[in-house]
Amino acid sequence: MEKAEIGLIGLGTMGSNLALNIAEHGHRIAVFNRTKARTDAFLEGAGSLRDMVVPCYSLEELAAAIKPPRPVIIMVLAGKPVDEQIEALRGVLSDNDIVIDAGNANFRDTMRRFSELSGSGLTFIGMGVSGGEEGARHGPSIMVGGTEDSWKRVERVLTAISAKFKDEPCAAWLGTDGAGHFVKTIHNGIEYADMQMIAEIYGILRDGLGMGPKEIGKVFEDWNKGRLDSYLIEITARVLAADDAKTGKPVVDIILDRAGQKGTGKWSVIEAQQLGIPATAIEAAVAARVLSSIKDERQAAEKAYGNIGVTKISGDKAALLKDLELALLAGKIAAYAQGFAVMSAASKEFNWNLPMPTIAKIWRAGCIIRSQMLDTMAEAFGSGGASTNLLMAPAFTTMMQEAHPSLRRTVAKASEAGSPVPALASALAYFDSYRQGRGTSNLIQAQRDFFGAHGFERIGEQGAFHGPWGSGAAG
């Protein structure tokens, strides 16, 4: 039997779809799952691609089925299972073989694994994969971290199976060790913010304007034809249009308002804080999911404070809808700006030299946050116009000048009506703080000097100074 070009371990939803994608693009693949039944079921469901798949029932059999040097993709749960799988592979793989972790790993684990395998003869790649099960099957966005040499050895397969934007593959090498998984983490952080803002606009339309799911879905469908054109807006319209087969009600109305999370949003916030970069919209989105999870507590609070609901928002409906559209546009731009700022800081901190134009390009198709704006972002980073912050790129400065008044009115009206908009409000506060040449932190620094003698800088003078606080100051 002809040997496989690549191997894959873990035939769950993502692993199975990725394996079929590889096979469909003409690359023979050896597969292994710890349970024989799942391997058999996968082979049975492979259909016409069955001849491109080599089923294996042990790691030794997997290694023997792949042409050396062997690339092996791991698609198992993040954390300890990955370490256990790597340790098991070390016993069957040979020098120059490549272990590829394609799960949602914490980039710090990826950096550790890369370091641990250095000098062992094996090479390690941390590969971020975005697009969900549909993307894995028909073309995801692929973010690779590892040595450039290891990337070149798997580039042909990975670019073939990736999504394409105007025939350009949405797969790229982004830097060494944890670069790929870090970029995937920030992708997910932006995703959290984007989803939360969409949900906040939905809440205003539902509670503030009294619109039903079908009508709201039509609004999102119309918005998807303009500058908000994106995967998340598209699926929002489809979700709102769907009916529940059991009750006949709109599906969205029978879903409990409790959103789950797997950790990548939280990791984004933690890393942003450690790098000293404000990512307020992402932070607000993560906090909103946490609040959504305490359903019983929220219901108790509703009883304690009275079920006052959301006050209806009055005014010209067409004008209100236009404001909401532009508010969402401004919020999305702020979230992307924050995400790219975090990646820029990480690039310097970890010496990755992350290629920002390339990141924007490989997010244009396949991934969850793909949107029309990413093409403009790629151009902005490529021209150097966004070297400090995406908000400083001329194209986005123009958009924000048009859209931020709508964001301001939307946040104000939502607040007055009692409709929570934490991510949109955080995006507005970030924008206002970023564009304010003189803020209010002079008072904070004076307070710090008063109670802790931390000193302060004087305007137009060099050195550290202290205030005339006298005996009232802490020692």
Helices and strands as residue ranges (DSSP letters): E 6-9, H 13-24, E 29-32, H 36-45, G 47-52, E 53-56, H 59-65, E 71-74, H 80-90, E 98-101, H 107-117, E 123-130, H 132-138, E 141-145, H 148-161, E 164-165, E 168-169, E 171-175, H 179-203, I 204-208, H 213-223, H 231-241, G 251-254, H 264-275, H 280-293, H 295-305, H 317-349, H 356-362, H 373-383, G 390-392, H 394-417, H 422-434, H 441-452, G 470-472
